[in-house]
Amino acid sequence: MGVSRKILEHDPVNKPSHYRQTDWEAIEIIKKSMTEDEYQGYLRGNIMKYTMRYRYKKQPIEDLRKARWYLEELIKDVLNDERYFKNSQS
């Protein structure tokens, strides 16, 4: 009794199948097309979008997980952005 590989690969939050039609994920292309400030604004906008609308969706937890995904991406991006750390003398 095996579970279909298609079901195992289905992850609408971390790896939506409709974003994996090429070798590059959409988020990578978006990031490369923007400045750091634009990209961080894009991430913040998506966090806002998903946290504002989860109450009105049939899949509220999925939207909250998407918001968390974008927040984690923003945290990673800020951690790698030396502009936030060049003046700290700890």
C-alpha positions in Angstrom: 0.0 0.0 0.0 2.0 2.9 -1.2 1.1 6.5 -1.3 1.3 8.2 -4.6 4.5 10.2 -5.2 2.3 13.1 -6.4 0.6 13.3 -3.0 3.9 13.2 -1.2 5.2 16.1 -3.4 2.1 18.2 -2.9 3.1 21.1 -0.6 1.0 24.2 -1.4 3.0 26.3 1.2 6.7 25.4 0.7 6.8 24.1 -2.8 3.5 24.8 -4.8 3.6 22.6 -7.9 2.4 25.5 -10.1 5.6 27.4 -9.2 7.8 24.4 -10.1 7.3 24.2 -13.9 10.9 25.3 -14.7 14.3 24.8 -13.2 14.0 28.1 -11.3 11.4 28.7 -8.7 9.3 31.9 -9.1 10.6 33.3 -5.8 14.2 33.1 -7.1 13.3 34.9 -10.3 11.4 37.6 -8.4 14.3 38.1 -6.0 16.8 38.5 -8.9 14.6 41.1 -10.6 14.5 43.4 -7.5 16.8 45.4 -5.3 17.1 44.2 -1.7 14.7 46.9 -0.5 12.1 46.0 -3.2 12.4 42.3 -2.4 12.0 42.8 1.4 9.0 45.0 0.6 7.6 42.2 -1.6 8.0 39.7 1.3 6.4 42.1 3.8 3.5 42.7 1.4 2.9 38.9 1.1 3.0 38.5 4.9 0.4 41.2 5.2 -1.8 39.7 2.4 -1.9 36.2 4.0 -2.4 37.4 7.5 -5.2 39.8 6.5 -7.2 37.3 4.5 -6.9 34.0 6.3 -10.2 34.5 8.2 -12.1 34.6 4.9 -10.6 31.6 3.2 -11.6 27.9 3.2 -8.0 27.0 4.1 -7.1 29.5 6.9 -4.2 27.5 8.2 -2.7 27.2 4.8 -2.7 31.0 4.4 -1.2 31.4 7.9 1.6 28.9 6.9 2.2 30.9 3.8 2.5 34.1 5.9 5.0 32.2 8.1 6.9 31.1 5.0 7.3 34.6 3.8 8.3 35.8 7.3 11.0 33.1 7.4 12.2 34.3 4.0 12.3 37.9 5.2 14.3 36.8 8.4 16.8 34.9 6.2 17.1 37.9 3.9 17.7 40.4 6.7 20.2 38.1 8.3 22.2 38.1 5.0 21.8 41.8 4.5 24.9 43.5 6.0 23.2 46.9 6.0 21.4 45.9 9.2 24.5 44.9 11.0 27.3 47.3 9.9 26.7 49.8 12.8 26.2 47.3 15.6 29.2 47.1 17.9 28.3 44.2 20.2 
